[in-house]
Amino acid sequence: MSTRRLLGVVVLVPLLAALALWAFAWPVARTAPRDLPLGVAGPATATAQVEKQLRQHAGAFEIHHYADERAARAAVEDRTVYGAVVATAQGPELLTASAASPVVAQLLQQAVTRQAAASGAEVTTVDVVPTPASDPRGAALSSSVLPLALSGIVAGAVVTLLGLRGVRAVTALVLSAALVGVVAAALAHSWLGALTGNWWAEAGTLGLATLAVSAAVAGLAALVGPAGIGAVGFLVMFLGNPFSGAASAPHLLPEPVGTIGQWLPPGASATLLRSVSFFDGAAATGPVLTLTWWAALGLGAVVLGNALTPRTKNTTPATGEPDLATIG
């Protein structure tokens, strides 16, 4: 038995290390625009050359057409596109939104500037929705994904290991997530100034992101036992965190990594937090539904697991020995 355990450790550790390197390093090494939504605004005769140059990057951009700068600016603010190239009499104008992704904003600026330089034109760049001055690289927001995931895993594990069940477990999960949301908003918004939206909306987003993970951990553990803690923790940490696109953008990750990441709590929470904090809630419906489903299904599993436990105990077979009766 000891030899088997030794071999298990020797084999398992390298496998986990290889999996971690693949999950975290591979998406970063393959970062590139893939069907990145980009607007082109202006008369067709003026934008034809710009669009032709953009389409030379096969599969890089998904072109959206707009009549003028005003429409293109509105599309950027609504998170329909990451940026837009506007054809003007003075030359091309690039609209970006570094709050949506500083990496994408820099990438667009480099690409459009390079193309304009080939024709001798100068590009004017306008950051429509900039990142806060206290966090110009958006590092605080992208760094919040891992702590929220860890908080959720710890909360779900503690509720499970303490033996809380049913309504008590649900109450503990909801209250702990709400407290995490308030504390995180106080740190990121009030202290660091990295978030600039509605304070309570941000706190609700941070709390919902925590609840989505903690409820999933406790819910699966209630159904299959403590192994559920490790299963959800593995899913969130080894896939959800590196596939979230929080440090870059989902459209820069290889497919289907970018899509899968938005179905998991870390990716959905990063996208929702950007929308709530910088874009007045634009494009928030998708991530809200994703996090809500994770939280609802997890809490439902907690209640279901509590309901199934007594039934399992009641179906325990009898020992077959009759009780002794007192005579006289």
FENSUL-V817557 format. One record per helix or strand of 2 or more residues. SS is the DSSP state (hx for helix, st for strand). FROM is the first residue (numbers start at 1). TO is the last residue. If there is no record, write none. Layout:
# FENSUL-V817557
{{SS,FROM,TO} {SS,FROM,TO}}
This chain:
# FENSUL-V817557
{{hx,2,29} {st,36,41} {hx,44,54} {st,61,66} {hx,69,77} {st,83,88} {st,91,96} {hx,102,118} {st,124,127} {hx,133,135} {hx,139,161} {hx,166,191} {hx,199,224} {hx,227,240} {hx,250,252} {hx,257,263} {hx,265,278} {hx,285,314}}
